[in-house]
Every structure is written in structure tokens, then in C-alpha cells.
Amino acid sequence: QVQLVESGGGSVQAGGSLRLACTASTDSVSACSMAWFRQGPGKEREGVAAVDTRGTKAYTDSVKDRFTISKDNAKNTLYLEMNSLKPEDTAMYYCAACRLSRSHPVLSTSSYQYWGQGTQVTVSS
């Protein structure tokens, strides 16, 4: 089992920025694909951003050019830099690790084995 601990959530005004962090208990950040998901009120969980072991990144259309996923392998930490935040970004954000296989989509909820507890992001209008 991989344990994932998230931090960095909070409340911010529209147009502001936040940086989320996810620290893993193992070397999964370097050994596995990593991703951020979110679930807003009354919505289904959706993939936000992902990065694989080769450094290839993927983003959902709604956050492209605003969010940046990155990682520090030495610290076993995954980050999500969120800029130009909008009220619709309000959600519980979850860190996910280790795809079941390379055939599983990187932004699909069912693709990942391990999940963090979630951290709340609230963007006021």
C-alpha cells in the first residue's frame, strides 16, 4: 500500500493561486504515473492533470494554461500549481498514484491504485 498525504488546499479569491502538494510514503512519485483529480459539489470526480514516469504531462481542457503539474522525485512529492483560479475550480482535490497498466487512461479515476485523503480548494467569486 502506498500512502499519499496532501496539503496546500484553502480558500482564495478568483484570479488567485494555490499550490497543492502530495507526498508519498514510497518512491511511487518516480516509479509510477501520478495524477490530480477533483470533485466539486454535485459533480463526478474528474481528472485534472497527470504526469507519467517519462515526464509526459496531460491536462483536462478546463485547466490547460492555468494549472501545472510537477514533481520532485527526491522528495517523493507531487505538486499542482494552480493559477488564475475560477469559482468552478472549487472542489475536493485528490492525489492518485500508480496506474493499473499503461493501457489505462491517465486522467481516468478507475486507472489508479492509490489515493490520498483529499484537500479542499474553495475559490470565491
ABEGO torsion letter per residue (X at the ends): XBBBBBBGBEBBBBGBBBBBBBBBABAAAAABBBBBBBBBBGBBBBBABBBBAAGBBBBBAAABGABBBBBBAAAGBBBBBBBGBBAAABBBBBBBBGBABAABBAABAAABABBBAEBBBBBBX
